[in-house]
């Protein structure tokens, strides 16, 4: 009798416990299902692109955690003069070696076509270990922090190069490359926006806690990288890309130190009637688009470092330094997300015209910011720079998809991404070296864009008028 009563009493309790557990669990499972539904839509789940989108979101979240920890140590925790010296040291110890390493990252990874999943997993795992290593030094800002930061930077850029080369392998049917890259990039931006305040909250617990969070995130990314489909490691039909302008002057994105002379094996192949592997002509669009994108990427690096110091030392009118930096950062993020969304909607229509238009727009806003320097113009330039950077890069992706044959497209993506990363480094170096004068800085920003326009706009407009020539593989 007692056992039956106990069973009757435990029944409602068990049902109540299940209901409470379900109520607590549902927001997380519902969110996870919603994210999976969005990333796997329109055939992305079947092709494997959905998993790459999720992996890139994890990558963005982990990177921003490390950025929060480093910014708090190198930038915010000390007076402005000392912070400037620390950032200069950071650039010298990390960016200078990276400038030498960047040209070989793409070609080196291009030699590992059968190990792309392992390469991405290795980049994730290395950053997890480095984040854990940095957690002990981040509080003191000792010199041992900088080699680890360099390692994180190299691994992050290596992941980016491999990811660019992988996207063409995972395209769903009737899915453009520009749309695929839009989805991947947007996922990274959303993850960054979510993880940044979490990292700031962890920073209040202790200087090492954002790095602990980054370590956990990157460990998850290591596992997720191996869930990508086997097509990622397939190199069937691929060749090394060599970009050559129509005037016959070779512009090769190859390993430094390699000469233009053909090795004996290549010459023997040609004597025997075999064609040399490589892309011999893609028309002017890709090369001019790469030059225009280099200007956008250099502007991005310049604004990040220059505005960080300028707004800390000379906040915007009526605002604190933190609010001023927040205005510029939020404007840039919103602009970047908007550019990515617009790029997906445009579906790569007239990419040459798009690149020219956004370059002219950015140049116009930079000139106005130099002439009428104010809070509004700084926010406008930050938003415009983010918008035009995203849209110009997506247009370059469309040109590569259209003009570069599939068998060499992955190689072209890896090498073009390396060039763009180097442009960002150059822009960042200019930003840290420039005196903290707003009008001067905006004038330099306009000059960077004017240089890009002078080297690329004419060729892009000519290509748009005459149409892109049919590429040939030599």
C-alpha positions as CSV (number, residue, x, y, z in Angstrom):
1,X,0.0,0.0,0.0
2,X,2.8,2.4,0.9
3,X,4.7,1.4,-2.3
4,X,1.7,2.2,-4.4
5,X,1.2,5.6,-2.7
6,X,4.9,6.4,-3.2
7,X,4.6,5.5,-6.9
8,X,1.6,7.7,-7.3
9,X,3.4,10.6,-5.7
10,X,6.5,10.2,-7.7
11,X,4.6,10.1,-11.0
12,X,3.7,13.8,-10.9
13,X,7.1,14.7,-9.6
14,X,8.8,12.9,-12.4
15,X,6.5,14.5,-15.0
16,X,7.1,17.9,-13.4
17,X,10.9,17.3,-13.5
18,X,10.7,16.3,-17.2
19,X,8.7,19.4,-18.0
20,X,11.1,21.7,-16.2
21,X,14.1,20.0,-17.9
22,X,12.4,20.3,-21.3
23,X,11.7,24.0,-20.7
24,X,15.3,24.7,-19.7
25,X,16.7,22.6,-22.6
26,X,14.4,23.8,-25.3
27,X,15.9,27.3,-25.8
28,X,19.3,25.7,-26.5
29,X,18.1,22.9,-28.7
30,X,15.8,25.2,-30.5
31,X,18.6,27.7,-31.1
32,X,20.9,24.9,-32.3
33,X,18.2,23.6,-34.7
34,X,17.6,27.1,-36.0
35,X,21.3,27.7,-36.7
36,X,21.6,24.3,-38.4
37,X,18.5,24.9,-40.5
38,X,20.0,28.3,-41.7
39,X,23.5,27.1,-42.4
40,X,22.2,24.0,-44.2
41,X,19.6,25.7,-46.4
42,X,19.5,25.5,-50.2
43,X,21.6,22.4,-50.5
44,X,24.4,23.6,-48.3
45,X,23.9,20.7,-45.9
46,X,24.1,18.0,-48.6
47,X,27.3,19.6,-50.2
48,X,29.1,20.1,-46.9
49,X,29.1,23.9,-47.2
50,X,26.9,24.1,-44.1
51,X,29.6,22.5,-42.0
52,X,32.2,25.0,-43.4
53,X,29.9,27.9,-42.4
54,X,29.7,26.6,-38.9
55,X,33.5,26.0,-38.7
56,X,34.1,29.6,-39.9
57,X,31.7,30.9,-37.2
58,X,33.7,29.0,-34.6
59,X,36.9,30.5,-36.0
60,X,35.5,34.0,-35.8
61,X,34.4,33.5,-32.2
62,X,37.8,32.2,-31.1
63,X,39.7,34.9,-32.8
64,X,37.7,37.7,-31.2
65,X,38.2,36.2,-27.8
66,X,42.0,36.4,-28.3
67,X,41.6,39.9,-29.7
68,X,39.7,41.0,-26.5
69,X,42.4,39.6,-24.3
70,X,45.3,41.2,-26.3
71,X,43.5,44.6,-26.6
72,X,42.9,44.7,-22.8
73,X,46.6,43.9,-22.1
74,X,48.4,45.8,-24.9
75,X,46.1,48.7,-25.4
76,X,43.6,49.6,-22.6
77,X,45.5,48.7,-19.5
78,X,48.3,51.3,-19.8
79,X,48.6,55.1,-20.6
80,X,48.3,56.1,-24.2
81,X,52.0,56.8,-24.7
82,X,52.9,53.4,-23.3
83,X,50.1,51.7,-25.2
84,X,51.5,53.2,-28.5
85,X,54.9,51.7,-27.7
86,X,53.4,48.4,-26.8
87,X,51.4,48.2,-30.0
88,X,54.4,49.3,-32.0
89,X,56.3,46.5,-30.4
90,X,53.4,44.1,-31.1
91,X,53.5,45.1,-34.8
92,X,57.3,44.8,-34.9
93,X,57.4,41.3,-33.3
94,X,54.3,39.9,-35.0
95,X,53.6,41.8,-38.3
96,X,57.1,42.2,-39.5
97,X,57.8,38.4,-39.4
98,X,54.3,37.8,-40.8
99,X,55.1,40.0,-43.8
100,X,57.9,37.6,-44.6
101,X,55.8,34.5,-43.9
102,X,52.7,35.6,-45.7
103,X,54.0,35.1,-49.3
104,X,54.8,31.4,-48.5
105,X,51.6,30.5,-46.6
106,X,49.4,30.2,-49.7
107,X,51.9,28.3,-51.8
108,X,52.9,26.0,-48.9
109,X,49.3,25.1,-48.2
110,X,48.7,24.7,-51.9
111,X,51.2,21.9,-51.8
112,X,49.0,20.0,-49.3
113,X,45.8,19.5,-51.3
114,X,45.1,16.1,-49.7
115,X,45.4,17.5,-46.2
116,X,43.1,20.5,-46.1
117,X,40.9,19.2,-43.2
118,X,44.0,18.4,-41.3
119,X,45.5,21.8,-42.0
120,X,42.4,23.6,-40.8
121,X,42.2,21.4,-37.7
122,X,45.9,22.0,-37.1
123,X,45.4,25.7,-37.3
124,X,42.6,25.4,-34.7
125,X,44.5,23.2,-32.4
126,X,47.6,25.3,-32.5
127,X,45.6,28.4,-31.6
128,X,44.0,26.5,-28.7
129,X,47.5,25.6,-27.3
130,X,48.8,29.2,-27.9
131,X,45.8,30.7,-26.2
132,X,46.5,28.5,-23.1
133,X,50.1,29.6,-23.3
134,X,49.3,33.3,-23.5
135,X,46.9,33.1,-20.5
136,X,49.8,33.2,-18.1
137,X,51.6,36.1,-19.8
138,X,48.6,38.3,-20.7
139,X,48.4,39.8,-17.2
140,X,52.0,41.0,-17.2
141,X,52.3,41.8,-20.9
142,X,55.8,40.2,-20.9
143,X,57.8,39.7,-24.1
144,X,56.8,36.0,-24.2
145,X,53.3,37.1,-25.1
146,X,54.5,38.4,-28.6
147,X,55.9,35.2,-30.1
148,X,52.7,33.4,-29.1
149,X,50.6,36.3,-30.7
150,X,52.6,35.9,-33.9
151,X,51.8,32.2,-33.9
152,X,48.1,32.9,-33.5
153,X,48.3,35.4,-36.3
154,X,50.0,33.0,-38.7
155,X,47.6,30.2,-37.8
156,X,44.6,32.5,-38.3
157,X,45.8,33.6,-41.8
158,X,46.7,30.0,-42.7
159,X,43.2,28.9,-41.9
160,X,41.8,31.8,-44.0
161,X,43.8,30.8,-47.0
162,X,42.8,27.1,-46.7
163,X,39.1,28.1,-46.2
164,X,39.2,30.2,-49.4
165,X,40.6,27.3,-51.3
166,X,38.0,24.9,-49.9
167,X,34.8,26.8,-50.7
168,X,34.8,26.0,-54.5
169,X,34.9,22.3,-53.6
170,X,31.7,22.5,-51.5
171,X,29.3,24.5,-53.8
172,X,25.8,23.2,-53.9
173,X,24.1,22.9,-57.3
174,X,23.2,26.2,-58.9
175,X,25.0,28.0,-56.1
176,X,27.3,30.9,-57.0
177,X,30.7,31.2,-55.4
178,X,29.9,34.8,-54.4
179,X,26.8,33.7,-52.6
180,X,28.7,30.9,-50.8
181,X,31.4,33.3,-49.6
182,X,28.7,35.7,-48.5
183,X,27.2,33.0,-46.2
184,X,30.5,32.0,-44.8
185,X,31.6,35.6,-44.1
186,X,28.3,36.6,-42.6
187,X,28.4,33.6,-40.2
188,X,31.9,34.7,-39.1
189,X,30.6,38.3,-38.5
190,X,27.6,37.1,-36.5
191,X,29.7,34.8,-34.4
192,X,32.2,37.7,-33.7
193,X,29.3,40.0,-32.6
194,X,28.0,37.3,-30.2
195,X,31.4,36.3,-28.8
196,X,32.8,39.9,-28.3
197,X,30.6,40.8,-25.4
198,X,31.1,37.4,-23.9
199,X,34.8,37.9,-24.1
200,X,34.5,41.3,-22.5
201,X,32.5,39.7,-19.7
202,X,35.1,37.1,-19.1
203,X,37.7,39.8,-19.1
204,X,36.1,41.2,-15.9
205,X,36.6,37.9,-14.2
206,X,40.3,37.9,-15.0
207,X,42.7,38.8,-17.9
208,X,43.3,35.2,-18.8
209,X,39.7,34.1,-19.0
210,X,39.0,35.2,-22.6
211,X,41.9,33.1,-23.6
212,X,40.5,30.1,-21.7
213,X,37.3,30.6,-23.6
214,X,39.3,30.8,-26.9
215,X,41.0,27.6,-26.1
216,X,37.7,25.7,-25.6
217,X,36.3,27.2,-28.8
218,X,39.3,26.3,-30.9
219,X,39.3,22.7,-29.5
220,X,35.7,22.4,-30.7
221,X,36.8,23.8,-34.1
222,X,39.5,21.1,-34.3
223,X,36.9,18.4,-34.0
224,X,34.5,20.2,-36.3
225,X,37.2,20.5,-39.1
226,X,37.4,16.7,-39.4
227,X,33.6,16.5,-40.0
228,X,34.0,18.3,-43.3
229,X,33.2,16.0,-46.3
230,X,36.1,14.1,-48.1
231,X,35.7,16.4,-51.1
232,X,37.7,19.0,-49.1
233,X,40.8,16.9,-49.4
234,X,40.3,16.0,-53.1
235,X,42.8,17.6,-55.5
236,X,41.4,15.9,-58.6
237,X,42.0,18.2,-61.7
238,X,43.7,20.9,-59.7
239,X,46.8,22.8,-61.0
240,X,48.9,25.6,-59.6
241,X,47.6,29.1,-60.6
242,X,49.8,31.7,-62.2
243,X,48.2,35.0,-63.0
244,X,49.5,36.8,-66.2
245,X,48.2,40.1,-67.4
246,X,47.3,40.6,-71.1
247,X,50.5,42.5,-71.9
248,X,52.5,39.4,-71.5
249,X,54.4,40.5,-68.4
250,X,54.2,37.7,-65.8
251,X,52.7,38.5,-62.4
252,X,53.1,35.3,-60.5
253,X,51.7,34.7,-57.1
254,X,54.3,32.1,-56.4
255,X,56.8,31.3,-53.7
256,X,59.4,34.0,-53.2
257,X,62.8,33.1,-54.5
258,X,61.4,31.2,-57.5
259,X,62.6,32.6,-60.8
260,X,60.6,32.9,-64.0
261,X,62.8,30.3,-65.7
262,X,61.0,27.0,-66.4
263,X,62.5,23.9,-64.8
264,X,63.9,21.3,-67.0
265,X,61.0,19.0,-66.5
266,X,58.5,21.7,-67.7
267,X,60.6,22.4,-70.8
268,X,60.8,18.7,-71.7
269,X,57.0,18.4,-71.3
270,X,56.6,21.3,-73.8
271,X,59.0,19.8,-76.3
272,X,57.0,16.6,-76.1
273,X,53.8,18.5,-76.9
274,X,52.5,18.6,-73.3
275,X,51.3,21.9,-71.9
276,X,52.7,23.5,-68.8
277,X,50.4,23.3,-65.8
278,X,49.2,26.7,-64.7
279,X,46.9,29.6,-65.6
280,X,48.5,31.6,-68.4
281,X,45.8,34.2,-69.1
282,X,42.7,35.2,-67.2
283,X,42.2,38.7,-68.6
284,X,42.6,41.9,-66.7
285,X,39.6,41.7,-64.4
286,X,41.1,39.4,-61.8
287,X,44.4,41.3,-61.6
288,X,42.8,44.7,-61.5
289,X,40.2,43.5,-59.0
290,X,43.0,42.2,-56.8
291,X,44.7,45.6,-56.9
292,X,41.5,47.4,-55.9
293,X,40.9,44.9,-53.1
294,X,44.4,45.5,-51.9
295,X,43.6,49.2,-51.5
296,X,40.4,48.3,-49.5
297,X,42.3,45.9,-47.3
298,X,45.1,48.4,-46.7
299,X,42.5,51.0,-45.7
300,X,41.0,48.5,-43.2
301,X,44.3,47.9,-41.5
302,X,45.1,51.6,-41.4
303,X,41.8,52.6,-39.9
304,X,41.9,49.9,-37.2
305,X,45.2,51.1,-35.8
306,X,45.0,54.8,-36.5
307,X,41.5,55.3,-35.1
308,X,42.3,53.2,-32.1
309,X,45.0,55.6,-31.0
310,X,43.4,58.8,-32.3
311,X,40.1,58.2,-30.6
312,X,41.7,57.2,-27.3
313,X,43.9,60.4,-27.2
314,X,41.3,62.7,-28.9
315,X,37.8,61.3,-28.4
316,X,35.0,62.4,-30.6
317,X,33.2,65.6,-29.6
318,X,31.2,65.1,-26.5
319,X,32.1,61.4,-26.2
320,X,34.4,59.4,-24.0
321,X,37.3,57.4,-25.5
322,X,35.4,54.1,-25.0
323,X,32.2,55.4,-26.6
324,X,34.2,56.9,-29.5
325,X,35.9,53.6,-30.2
326,X,32.6,51.8,-29.8
327,X,31.0,54.1,-32.4
328,X,33.8,53.4,-35.0
329,X,33.8,49.7,-34.2
330,X,30.0,49.2,-34.5
331,X,29.8,51.3,-37.6
332,X,32.5,49.2,-39.3
333,X,30.8,46.0,-38.2
334,X,27.4,47.1,-39.5
335,X,28.9,48.2,-42.7
336,X,30.7,44.9,-43.2
337,X,27.6,42.9,-42.5
338,X,25.5,45.1,-44.9
339,X,28.1,44.7,-47.7
340,X,28.1,41.0,-47.3
341,X,24.3,40.9,-47.4
342,X,24.1,43.2,-50.5
343,X,26.8,41.1,-52.2
344,X,24.7,38.0,-51.8
345,X,21.7,39.8,-53.2
346,X,23.5,41.2,-56.2
347,X,24.5,37.6,-57.3
348,X,27.8,38.8,-58.9
349,X,26.1,41.0,-61.5
350,X,28.8,43.1,-63.2
351,X,31.6,42.6,-60.6
352,X,33.9,45.1,-62.4
353,X,31.4,47.8,-62.1
354,X,30.7,47.0,-58.5
355,X,34.4,47.2,-57.6
356,X,34.8,50.5,-59.3
357,X,31.6,51.9,-57.7
358,X,32.5,50.9,-54.2
359,X,36.1,52.2,-54.6
360,X,34.8,55.6,-55.8
361,X,32.3,55.6,-52.9
362,X,35.0,54.9,-50.3
363,X,37.3,57.5,-51.8
364,X,34.5,60.1,-51.8
365,X,33.7,59.5,-48.1
366,X,37.4,59.6,-47.2
367,X,37.9,62.9,-48.9
368,X,34.8,64.3,-47.1
369,X,36.1,63.0,-43.8
370,X,39.4,64.8,-44.4
371,X,37.6,68.1,-45.3
372,X,34.9,67.9,-42.6
373,X,36.4,65.8,-39.8
374,X,33.7,65.1,-37.2
375,X,32.0,62.3,-35.3
376,X,29.6,61.8,-38.1
377,X,32.3,61.6,-40.7
378,X,34.4,59.1,-38.7
379,X,31.4,56.9,-38.3
380,X,30.5,57.3,-41.9
381,X,34.0,56.4,-43.1
382,X,34.2,53.4,-40.8
383,X,30.8,52.1,-42.0
384,X,31.7,52.8,-45.7
385,X,35.1,51.1,-45.3
386,X,33.4,47.9,-43.9
387,X,30.7,48.0,-46.6
388,X,33.0,48.5,-49.5
389,X,35.6,46.0,-48.2
390,X,33.0,43.2,-48.1
391,X,31.3,44.0,-51.4
392,X,34.6,44.4,-53.2
393,X,36.0,41.1,-51.9
394,X,32.8,39.3,-53.0
395,X,33.1,40.8,-56.4
396,X,36.7,39.6,-56.7
397,X,35.4,36.1,-55.8
398,X,32.9,36.4,-58.6
399,X,35.7,37.4,-61.1
400,X,37.8,34.4,-60.0
401,X,34.8,32.1,-60.4
402,X,34.0,33.4,-63.8
403,X,37.5,33.9,-65.3
404,X,39.6,31.1,-63.6
405,X,39.1,27.5,-64.8
406,X,37.9,25.2,-62.1
407,X,41.1,23.1,-62.1
408,X,43.2,26.1,-60.9
409,X,40.6,28.1,-59.0
410,X,41.5,26.8,-55.5
411,X,45.1,27.7,-56.1
412,X,44.2,31.2,-57.3
413,X,42.1,31.8,-54.2
414,X,44.9,30.8,-51.9
415,X,47.4,33.1,-53.6
416,X,45.1,36.1,-53.9
417,X,44.2,35.9,-50.2
418,X,47.9,36.0,-49.3
419,X,48.3,39.2,-51.3
420,X,45.4,40.8,-49.5
421,X,46.7,39.8,-46.1
422,X,50.0,41.5,-46.9
423,X,48.1,44.7,-47.9
424,X,46.4,44.7,-44.5
425,X,49.8,44.5,-42.8
426,X,51.1,47.5,-44.8
427,X,48.1,49.6,-44.0
428,X,48.3,48.7,-40.3
429,X,52.0,49.7,-40.2
430,X,51.1,53.1,-41.7
431,X,48.4,53.6,-39.2
432,X,50.7,53.0,-36.2
433,X,53.4,55.3,-37.5
434,X,51.3,58.3,-38.4
435,X,51.0,61.3,-36.1
436,X,47.6,61.5,-34.3
437,X,46.0,64.1,-36.4
438,X,42.5,63.4,-37.6
439,X,42.6,65.5,-40.8
440,X,46.0,64.0,-41.7
441,X,44.8,60.5,-41.1
442,X,41.7,60.9,-43.2
443,X,43.9,62.4,-46.0
444,X,46.2,59.4,-45.9
445,X,43.1,57.1,-46.0
446,X,42.0,59.0,-49.1
447,X,45.5,58.7,-50.6
448,X,45.5,54.9,-50.1
449,X,42.2,54.6,-52.0
450,X,43.3,57.0,-54.7
451,X,46.4,54.9,-55.3
452,X,44.2,51.8,-55.7
453,X,41.9,53.7,-58.1
454,X,44.8,54.9,-60.2
455,X,46.1,51.3,-60.6
456,X,42.9,49.4,-61.2
457,X,39.9,51.5,-62.3
458,X,40.9,51.9,-65.9
459,X,41.5,48.2,-66.4
460,X,38.3,47.3,-64.7
461,X,36.2,49.7,-66.8
462,X,37.9,48.5,-69.9
463,X,37.1,44.9,-69.0
464,X,33.5,45.8,-68.2
465,X,33.1,47.5,-71.6
466,X,34.6,44.8,-73.7
467,X,33.6,41.8,-71.7
468,X,35.9,39.3,-70.0
469,X,38.0,37.3,-72.4
470,X,37.8,33.6,-72.4
471,X,40.5,32.1,-70.3
472,X,42.9,29.5,-71.6
473,X,44.9,27.0,-69.6
474,X,48.5,26.6,-70.7
